[in-house]
Amino acid sequence: MLGQWDNIMNFLMYAGVTLPMLALGIVIFMVTTPYNEYRLIREGANTDDPVKFAAAKAASHDLGGKILGLSLVLASAIYHSVSLWDLVVWGILGIVFQIIVFYLFELITPFRVVSEIPKGNVAVGIFASRLSVATGLLMAALISY
């Protein structure tokens, strides 16, 4: 057991950096979109309004995909980093890259993602989610290169 203390301390240090970075990423994602994902999700939870219900589903897909995408980047950064500083750099790049891809997606689509999700377009929320996961997966692979 005494030989594990270094591993336990390493785990705690990396968790102490990674979990706040994930939370920071979620906050940044929410600040950079003109709609409030939590509000849409909360309003759609206890309602009979089909638009609010659909908006909650679209927002939860969108935000969930961003969280999964960033988690993939952070997991790869943890695995491949040589220091906590290295993890922070890759985590920040992952957050920035996710935001850039979201707005590139916004620019090249014939519809406006930022207006479709609050209107309850679940298909757009799912598509945005999958794009975020794919972006995170690619970023995770790029970190390991």
Backbone as JSON Lines, residues from 0, in Angstrom:
{"i":0,"aa":"M","n":[0.82,-1.2,0.0],"ca":[0.0,0.0,0.0],"c":[0.87,1.26,0.0]}
{"i":1,"aa":"L","n":[1.99,1.23,0.71],"ca":[2.84,2.42,0.77],"c":[3.38,2.79,-0.61]}
{"i":2,"aa":"G","n":[3.6,1.8,-1.46],"ca":[4.1,2.06,-2.79],"c":[3.07,2.73,-3.69]}
{"i":3,"aa":"Q","n":[1.8,2.7,-3.31],"ca":[0.74,3.29,-4.11],"c":[0.52,4.77,-3.84]}
{"i":4,"aa":"W","n":[1.14,5.31,-2.8],"ca":[0.89,6.71,-2.45],"c":[1.27,7.66,-3.59]}
{"i":5,"aa":"D","n":[2.34,7.37,-4.28],"ca":[2.71,8.22,-5.42],"c":[1.63,8.19,-6.5]}
{"i":6,"aa":"N","n":[1.1,7.0,-6.76],"ca":[0.04,6.87,-7.76],"c":[-1.24,7.57,-7.31]}
{"i":7,"aa":"I","n":[-1.57,7.44,-6.03],"ca":[-2.76,8.1,-5.5],"c":[-2.61,9.61,-5.57]}
{"i":8,"aa":"M","n":[-1.45,10.12,-5.21],"ca":[-1.21,11.57,-5.27],"c":[-1.27,12.07,-6.72]}
{"i":9,"aa":"N","n":[-0.71,11.29,-7.64],"ca":[-0.76,11.64,-9.05],"c":[-2.21,11.69,-9.54]}
{"i":10,"aa":"F","n":[-2.99,10.67,-9.15],"ca":[-4.42,10.63,-9.5],"c":[-5.13,11.88,-8.98]}
{"i":11,"aa":"L","n":[-4.9,12.21,-7.71],"ca":[-5.57,13.36,-7.11],"c":[-5.16,14.67,-7.77]}
{"i":12,"aa":"M","n":[-3.88,14.8,-8.12],"ca":[-3.42,16.03,-8.78],"c":[-4.06,16.17,-10.17]}
{"i":13,"aa":"Y","n":[-4.05,15.09,-10.93],"ca":[-4.64,15.16,-12.27],"c":[-6.16,15.36,-12.2]}
{"i":14,"aa":"A","n":[-6.82,14.71,-11.27],"ca":[-8.26,14.91,-11.1],"c":[-8.54,16.35,-10.66]}
{"i":15,"aa":"G","n":[-7.66,16.88,-9.8],"ca":[-7.82,18.25,-9.32],"c":[-7.65,19.29,-10.42]}
{"i":16,"aa":"V","n":[-7.0,18.93,-11.49],"ca":[-6.85,19.84,-12.63],"c":[-7.93,19.55,-13.69]}
{"i":17,"aa":"T","n":[-8.18,18.27,-13.94],"ca":[-9.08,17.88,-15.02],"c":[-10.54,18.24,-14.74]}
{"i":18,"aa":"L","n":[-11.03,17.93,-13.55],"ca":[-12.44,18.2,-13.26],"c":[-12.78,19.68,-13.3]}
{"i":19,"aa":"P","n":[-11.95,20.57,-12.74],"ca":[-12.24,22.0,-12.91],"c":[-12.14,22.46,-14.37]}
{"i":20,"aa":"M","n":[-11.23,21.85,-15.15],"ca":[-11.15,22.21,-16.57],"c":[-12.41,21.79,-17.31]}
{"i":21,"aa":"L","n":[-12.94,20.63,-16.97],"ca":[-14.19,20.19,-17.58],"c":[-15.32,21.15,-17.21]}
{"i":22,"aa":"A","n":[-15.39,21.52,-15.95],"ca":[-16.42,22.48,-15.51],"c":[-16.22,23.83,-16.2]}
{"i":23,"aa":"L","n":[-14.98,24.28,-16.32],"ca":[-14.7,25.54,-17.0],"c":[-15.13,25.45,-18.47]}
{"i":24,"aa":"G","n":[-14.84,24.33,-19.1],"ca":[-15.25,24.15,-20.49],"c":[-16.76,24.22,-20.64]}
{"i":25,"aa":"I","n":[-17.48,23.59,-19.75],"ca":[-18.95,23.63,-19.8],"c":[-19.44,25.07,-19.66]}
{"i":26,"aa":"V","n":[-18.88,25.8,-18.71],"ca":[-19.27,27.2,-18.51],"c":[-18.95,28.03,-19.76]}
{"i":27,"aa":"I","n":[-17.77,27.83,-20.32],"ca":[-17.39,28.59,-21.52],"c":[-18.32,28.23,-22.69]}
{"i":28,"aa":"F","n":[-18.64,26.95,-22.84],"ca":[-19.57,26.55,-23.91],"c":[-20.9,27.27,-23.73]}
{"i":29,"aa":"M","n":[-21.38,27.32,-22.5],"ca":[-22.68,27.93,-22.24],"c":[-22.65,29.45,-22.43]}
{"i":30,"aa":"V","n":[-21.52,30.07,-22.14],"ca":[-21.4,31.52,-22.3],"c":[-21.29,31.9,-23.78]}
{"i":31,"aa":"T","n":[-20.69,31.03,-24.57],"ca":[-20.47,31.37,-25.98],"c":[-21.68,31.08,-26.87]}
{"i":32,"aa":"T","n":[-22.73,30.48,-26.34],"ca":[-23.95,30.29,-27.12],"c":[-24.98,31.31,-26.65]}
{"i":33,"aa":"P","n":[-25.8,31.82,-27.58],"ca":[-26.77,32.84,-27.18],"c":[-27.96,32.3,-26.4]}
{"i":34,"aa":"Y","n":[-28.08,31.0,-26.28],"ca":[-29.18,30.41,-25.51],"c":[-28.59,29.76,-24.26]}
{"i":35,"aa":"N","n":[-29.4,29.65,-23.24],"ca":[-28.97,29.05,-21.98],"c":[-29.45,27.59,-21.95]}
{"i":36,"aa":"E","n":[-28.5,26.67,-22.13],"ca":[-28.84,25.26,-22.19],"c":[-29.56,24.79,-20.94]}
{"i":37,"aa":"Y","n":[-29.06,25.17,-19.77],"ca":[-29.69,24.73,-18.52],"c":[-31.12,25.24,-18.4]}
{"i":38,"aa":"R","n":[-31.35,26.49,-18.83],"ca":[-32.7,27.04,-18.76],"c":[-33.63,26.28,-19.7]}
{"i":39,"aa":"L","n":[-33.16,26.01,-20.92],"ca":[-33.98,25.25,-21.87],"c":[-34.29,23.86,-21.33]}
{"i":40,"aa":"I","n":[-33.3,23.21,-20.74],"ca":[-33.49,21.87,-20.19],"c":[-34.47,21.91,-19.02]}
{"i":41,"aa":"R","n":[-34.27,22.88,-18.13],"ca":[-35.15,23.01,-16.95],"c":[-36.59,23.3,-17.36]}
{"i":42,"aa":"E","n":[-36.77,24.23,-18.33],"ca":[-38.12,24.59,-18.76],"c":[-38.82,23.44,-19.48]}
{"i":43,"aa":"G","n":[-38.05,22.57,-20.11],"ca":[-38.66,21.47,-20.84],"c":[-38.94,20.25,-19.98]}
{"i":44,"aa":"A","n":[-38.48,20.28,-18.74],"ca":[-38.61,19.1,-17.87],"c":[-40.05,18.89,-17.41]}
{"i":45,"aa":"N","n":[-40.71,19.93,-17.0],"ca":[-42.07,19.8,-16.45],"c":[-43.05,20.66,-17.24]}
{"i":46,"aa":"T","n":[-43.26,20.29,-18.48],"ca":[-44.15,21.07,-19.3],"c":[-44.91,20.17,-20.27]}
{"i":47,"aa":"D","n":[-46.03,20.65,-20.68],"ca":[-46.8,19.97,-21.72],"c":[-46.57,20.64,-23.08]}
{"i":48,"aa":"D","n":[-45.81,21.74,-23.07],"ca":[-45.52,22.48,-24.3],"c":[-44.53,21.67,-25.15]}
{"i":49,"aa":"P","n":[-44.96,21.19,-26.31],"ca":[-44.08,20.34,-27.12],"c":[-42.84,21.07,-27.63]}
{"i":50,"aa":"V","n":[-42.92,22.38,-27.84],"ca":[-41.75,23.13,-28.29],"c":[-40.7,23.21,-27.19]}
{"i":51,"aa":"K","n":[-41.13,23.51,-25.96],"ca":[-40.2,23.58,-24.84],"c":[-39.59,22.2,-24.56]}
{"i":52,"aa":"F","n":[-40.4,21.18,-24.67],"ca":[-39.91,19.82,-24.46],"c":[-38.85,19.46,-25.51]}
{"i":53,"aa":"A","n":[-39.14,19.78,-26.77],"ca":[-38.19,19.5,-27.85],"c":[-36.93,20.36,-27.71]}
{"i":54,"aa":"A","n":[-37.07,21.62,-27.28],"ca":[-35.91,22.49,-27.08],"c":[-35.01,21.93,-25.98]}
{"i":55,"aa":"A","n":[-35.63,21.37,-24.95],"ca":[-34.85,20.76,-23.86],"c":[-34.07,19.57,-24.39]}
{"i":56,"aa":"K","n":[-34.69,18.75,-25.22],"ca":[-34.0,17.6,-25.8],"c":[-32.86,18.05,-26.71]}
{"i":57,"aa":"A","n":[-33.11,19.05,-27.54],"ca":[-32.09,19.55,-28.46],"c":[-30.9,20.13,-27.67]}
{"i":58,"aa":"A","n":[-31.2,20.92,-26.64],"ca":[-30.14,21.53,-25.84],"c":[-29.35,20.48,-25.06]}
{"i":59,"aa":"S","n":[-30.03,19.45,-24.56],"ca":[-29.31,18.42,-23.81],"c":[-28.42,17.6,-24.74]}
{"i":60,"aa":"H","n":[-28.87,17.34,-25.95],"ca":[-28.0,16.66,-26.92],"c":[-26.79,17.52,-27.24]}
{"i":61,"aa":"D","n":[-27.02,18.79,-27.51],"ca":[-25.94,19.71,-27.87],"c":[-24.92,19.82,-26.74]}
{"i":62,"aa":"L","n":[-25.39,20.12,-25.55],"ca":[-24.47,20.28,-24.41],"c":[-23.81,18.95,-24.05]}
{"i":63,"aa":"G","n":[-24.56,17.87,-24.08],"ca":[-23.99,16.55,-23.79],"c":[-22.88,16.19,-24.76]}
{"i":64,"aa":"G","n":[-23.06,16.51,-26.03],"ca":[-22.03,16.24,-27.02],"c":[-20.77,17.05,-26.76]}
{"i":65,"aa":"K","n":[-20.95,18.3,-26.37],"ca":[-19.79,19.14,-26.04],"c":[-19.04,18.57,-24.84]}
{"i":66,"aa":"I","n":[-19.77,18.11,-23.84],"ca":[-19.14,17.52,-22.65],"c":[-18.39,16.25,-23.03]}
{"i":67,"aa":"L","n":[-19.01,15.38,-23.83],"ca":[-18.33,14.16,-24.27],"c":[-17.1,14.48,-25.1]}
{"i":68,"aa":"G","n":[-17.23,15.42,-26.03],"ca":[-16.1,15.8,-26.87],"c":[-14.94,16.33,-26.05]}
{"i":69,"aa":"L","n":[-15.23,17.21,-25.11],"ca":[-14.16,17.75,-24.27],"c":[-13.59,16.67,-23.37]}
{"i":70,"aa":"S","n":[-14.41,15.76,-22.89],"ca":[-13.91,14.66,-22.05],"c":[-12.95,13.77,-22.83]}
{"i":71,"aa":"L","n":[-13.23,13.54,-24.09],"ca":[-12.3,12.76,-24.92],"c":[-10.96,13.45,-25.04]}
{"i":72,"aa":"V","n":[-10.98,14.76,-25.26],"ca":[-9.74,15.52,-25.35],"c":[-8.98,15.47,-24.03]}
{"i":73,"aa":"L","n":[-9.7,15.69,-22.93],"ca":[-9.04,15.68,-21.62],"c":[-8.5,14.29,-21.28]}
{"i":74,"aa":"A","n":[-9.23,13.25,-21.63],"ca":[-8.75,11.89,-21.36],"c":[-7.46,11.62,-22.12]}
{"i":75,"aa":"S","n":[-7.4,12.03,-23.37],"ca":[-6.18,11.84,-24.15],"c":[-5.05,12.7,-23.6]}
{"i":76,"aa":"A","n":[-5.38,13.91,-23.19],"ca":[-4.36,14.79,-22.62],"c":[-3.8,14.21,-21.32]}
{"i":77,"aa":"I","n":[-4.65,13.61,-20.51],"ca":[-4.18,12.97,-19.28],"c":[-3.23,11.84,-19.63]}
{"i":78,"aa":"Y","n":[-3.62,11.02,-20.57],"ca":[-2.83,9.84,-20.94],"c":[-1.49,10.22,-21.56]}
{"i":79,"aa":"H","n":[-1.47,11.27,-22.36],"ca":[-0.27,11.61,-23.11],"c":[0.55,12.75,-22.5]}
{"i":80,"aa":"S","n":[0.03,13.44,-21.52],"ca":[0.75,14.59,-20.99],"c":[1.96,14.16,-20.17]}
{"i":81,"aa":"V","n":[2.94,15.02,-20.19],"ca":[4.17,14.77,-19.42],"c":[4.16,15.55,-18.11]}
{"i":82,"aa":"S","n":[3.18,16.44,-17.96],"ca":[3.08,17.24,-16.74],"c":[1.66,17.8,-16.63]}
{"i":83,"aa":"L","n":[1.36,18.36,-15.49],"ca":[0.06,19.01,-15.31],"c":[-0.07,20.21,-16.25]}
{"i":84,"aa":"W","n":[1.02,20.92,-16.45],"ca":[1.0,22.08,-17.35],"c":[0.64,21.63,-18.78]}
{"i":85,"aa":"D","n":[1.2,20.51,-19.21],"ca":[0.91,19.95,-20.52],"c":[-0.59,19.63,-20.63]}
{"i":86,"aa":"L","n":[-1.16,19.06,-19.59],"ca":[-2.58,18.76,-19.54],"c":[-3.4,20.04,-19.67]}
{"i":87,"aa":"V","n":[-3.03,21.09,-18.97],"ca":[-3.75,22.36,-19.02],"c":[-3.72,22.94,-20.43]}
{"i":88,"aa":"V","n":[-2.54,22.93,-21.06],"ca":[-2.41,23.47,-22.42],"c":[-3.33,22.73,-23.39]}
{"i":89,"aa":"W","n":[-3.3,21.39,-23.35],"ca":[-4.13,20.61,-24.26],"c":[-5.61,20.77,-23.93]}
{"i":90,"aa":"G","n":[-5.93,20.89,-22.66],"ca":[-7.33,21.1,-22.27],"c":[-7.86,22.43,-22.79]}
{"i":91,"aa":"I","n":[-7.07,23.47,-22.68],"ca":[-7.48,24.79,-23.18],"c":[-7.64,24.74,-24.7]}
{"i":92,"aa":"L","n":[-6.69,24.1,-25.38],"ca":[-6.8,23.96,-26.83],"c":[-8.07,23.19,-27.21]}
{"i":93,"aa":"G","n":[-8.4,22.16,-26.44],"ca":[-9.61,21.39,-26.7],"c":[-10.86,22.24,-26.58]}
{"i":94,"aa":"I","n":[-10.93,23.07,-25.55],"ca":[-12.08,23.95,-25.35],"c":[-12.19,24.93,-26.52]}
{"i":95,"aa":"V","n":[-11.08,25.57,-26.85],"ca":[-11.07,26.55,-27.93],"c":[-11.45,25.9,-29.26]}
{"i":96,"aa":"F","n":[-10.9,24.73,-29.53],"ca":[-11.18,24.05,-30.79],"c":[-12.65,23.65,-30.88]}
{"i":97,"aa":"Q","n":[-13.24,23.19,-29.78],"ca":[-14.67,22.84,-29.79],"c":[-15.52,24.06,-30.14]}
{"i":98,"aa":"I","n":[-15.18,25.21,-29.59],"ca":[-15.95,26.44,-29.85],"c":[-15.79,26.86,-31.3]}
{"i":99,"aa":"I","n":[-14.56,26.79,-31.81],"ca":[-14.31,27.16,-33.2],"c":[-15.1,26.26,-34.15]}
{"i":100,"aa":"V","n":[-15.08,24.96,-33.9],"ca":[-15.81,24.03,-34.77],"c":[-17.31,24.29,-34.7]}
{"i":101,"aa":"F","n":[-17.85,24.59,-33.51],"ca":[-19.27,24.89,-33.39],"c":[-19.65,26.08,-34.27]}
{"i":102,"aa":"Y","n":[-18.85,27.14,-34.23],"ca":[-19.18,28.33,-35.01],"c":[-18.87,28.15,-36.49]}
{"i":103,"aa":"L","n":[-17.91,27.32,-36.86],"ca":[-17.72,26.96,-38.27],"c":[-18.95,26.2,-38.77]}
{"i":104,"aa":"F","n":[-19.43,25.29,-37.95],"ca":[-20.66,24.55,-38.25],"c":[-21.81,25.52,-38.46]}
{"i":105,"aa":"E","n":[-21.88,26.51,-37.61],"ca":[-22.92,27.54,-37.7],"c":[-22.82,28.3,-39.03]}
{"i":106,"aa":"L","n":[-21.58,28.58,-39.46],"ca":[-21.38,29.35,-40.69],"c":[-21.69,28.57,-41.96]}
{"i":107,"aa":"I","n":[-21.38,27.28,-41.97],"ca":[-21.5,26.54,-43.23],"c":[-22.84,25.85,-43.43]}
{"i":108,"aa":"T","n":[-23.66,25.79,-42.4],"ca":[-24.96,25.14,-42.56],"c":[-25.98,26.12,-43.12]}
{"i":109,"aa":"P","n":[-26.98,25.61,-43.84],"ca":[-28.01,26.51,-44.38],"c":[-29.0,26.99,-43.31]}
{"i":110,"aa":"F","n":[-28.85,26.49,-42.09],"ca":[-29.71,26.91,-40.98],"c":[-28.84,27.46,-39.87]}
{"i":111,"aa":"R","n":[-29.44,28.16,-38.94],"ca":[-28.71,28.72,-37.81],"c":[-28.9,27.81,-36.61]}
{"i":112,"aa":"V","n":[-27.82,27.16,-36.2],"ca":[-27.87,26.24,-35.06],"c":[-28.36,26.98,-33.82]}
{"i":113,"aa":"V","n":[-27.85,28.19,-33.62],"ca":[-28.18,28.94,-32.41],"c":[-29.64,29.36,-32.35]}
{"i":114,"aa":"S","n":[-30.33,29.32,-33.47],"ca":[-31.76,29.62,-33.42],"c":[-32.61,28.35,-33.51]}
{"i":115,"aa":"E","n":[-32.08,27.29,-34.08],"ca":[-32.84,26.05,-34.23],"c":[-32.98,25.28,-32.9]}
{"i":116,"aa":"I","n":[-31.94,25.28,-32.1],"ca":[-32.0,24.53,-30.83],"c":[-33.06,25.11,-29.89]}
{"i":117,"aa":"P","n":[-33.1,26.43,-29.66],"ca":[-34.17,26.95,-28.8],"c":[-35.57,26.76,-29.38]}
{"i":118,"aa":"K","n":[-35.67,26.61,-30.7],"ca":[-36.98,26.36,-31.33],"c":[-37.39,24.9,-31.22]}
{"i":119,"aa":"G","n":[-36.49,24.06,-30.7],"ca":[-36.83,22.66,-30.5],"c":[-36.46,21.73,-31.63]}
{"i":120,"aa":"N","n":[-35.53,22.13,-32.46],"ca":[-35.1,21.27,-33.56],"c":[-34.14,20.22,-33.01]}
{"i":121,"aa":"V","n":[-34.68,19.09,-32.62],"ca":[-33.89,18.02,-31.99],"c":[-32.85,17.47,-32.96]}
{"i":122,"aa":"A","n":[-33.18,17.39,-34.23],"ca":[-32.23,16.88,-35.22],"c":[-30.97,17.73,-35.25]}
{"i":123,"aa":"V","n":[-31.11,19.03,-35.16],"ca":[-29.93,19.91,-35.14],"c":[-29.14,19.69,-33.86]}
{"i":124,"aa":"G","n":[-29.82,19.53,-32.74],"ca":[-29.14,19.26,-31.48],"c":[-28.35,17.96,-31.53]}
{"i":125,"aa":"I","n":[-28.93,16.93,-32.11],"ca":[-28.24,15.65,-32.24],"c":[-27.06,15.78,-33.19]}
{"i":126,"aa":"F","n":[-27.26,16.45,-34.3],"ca":[-26.18,16.64,-35.26],"c":[-25.03,17.43,-34.63]}
{"i":127,"aa":"A","n":[-25.34,18.5,-33.91],"ca":[-24.31,19.29,-33.22],"c":[-23.59,18.45,-32.18]}
{"i":128,"aa":"S","n":[-24.34,17.6,-31.5],"ca":[-23.74,16.71,-30.51],"c":[-22.72,15.78,-31.14]}
{"i":129,"aa":"R","n":[-23.12,15.16,-32.24],"ca":[-22.21,14.21,-32.91],"c":[-20.99,14.92,-33.46]}
{"i":130,"aa":"L","n":[-21.17,16.15,-33.93],"ca":[-20.04,16.93,-34.41],"c":[-19.06,17.22,-33.27]}
{"i":131,"aa":"S","n":[-19.59,17.53,-32.1],"ca":[-18.73,17.79,-30.94],"c":[-17.96,16.54,-30.52]}
{"i":132,"aa":"V","n":[-18.63,15.4,-30.53],"ca":[-17.95,14.14,-30.18],"c":[-16.87,13.82,-31.21]}
{"i":133,"aa":"A","n":[-17.19,13.99,-32.49],"ca":[-16.21,13.73,-33.55],"c":[-15.01,14.68,-33.42]}
{"i":134,"aa":"T","n":[-15.29,15.93,-33.11],"ca":[-14.21,16.91,-32.92],"c":[-13.33,16.5,-31.75]}
{"i":135,"aa":"G","n":[-13.96,16.1,-30.66],"ca":[-13.18,15.66,-29.5],"c":[-12.35,14.44,-29.8]}
{"i":136,"aa":"L","n":[-12.91,13.51,-30.54],"ca":[-12.18,12.29,-30.9],"c":[-10.97,12.62,-31.77]}
{"i":137,"aa":"L","n":[-11.17,13.5,-32.74],"ca":[-10.05,13.9,-33.6],"c":[-8.98,14.64,-32.79]}
{"i":138,"aa":"M","n":[-9.41,15.56,-31.92],"ca":[-8.45,16.26,-31.08],"c":[-7.69,15.29,-30.19]}
{"i":139,"aa":"A","n":[-8.38,14.3,-29.64],"ca":[-7.73,13.31,-28.79],"c":[-6.66,12.56,-29.57]}
{"i":140,"aa":"A","n":[-6.97,12.2,-30.81],"ca":[-5.98,11.49,-31.63],"c":[-4.82,12.42,-31.98]}
{"i":141,"aa":"L","n":[-5.1,13.67,-32.24],"ca":[-4.03,14.61,-32.59],"c":[-3.07,14.83,-31.41]}
{"i":142,"aa":"I","n":[-3.58,14.77,-30.2],"ca":[-2.72,14.93,-29.03],"c":[-1.73,13.78,-28.96]}
{"i":143,"aa":"S","n":[-2.15,12.59,-29.36],"ca":[-1.29,11.43,-29.24],"c":[-0.26,11.33,-30.36]}
{"i":144,"aa":"Y","n":[-0.38,12.18,-31.35],"ca":[0.52,12.08,-32.48],"c":[1.92,12.51,-32.12]}
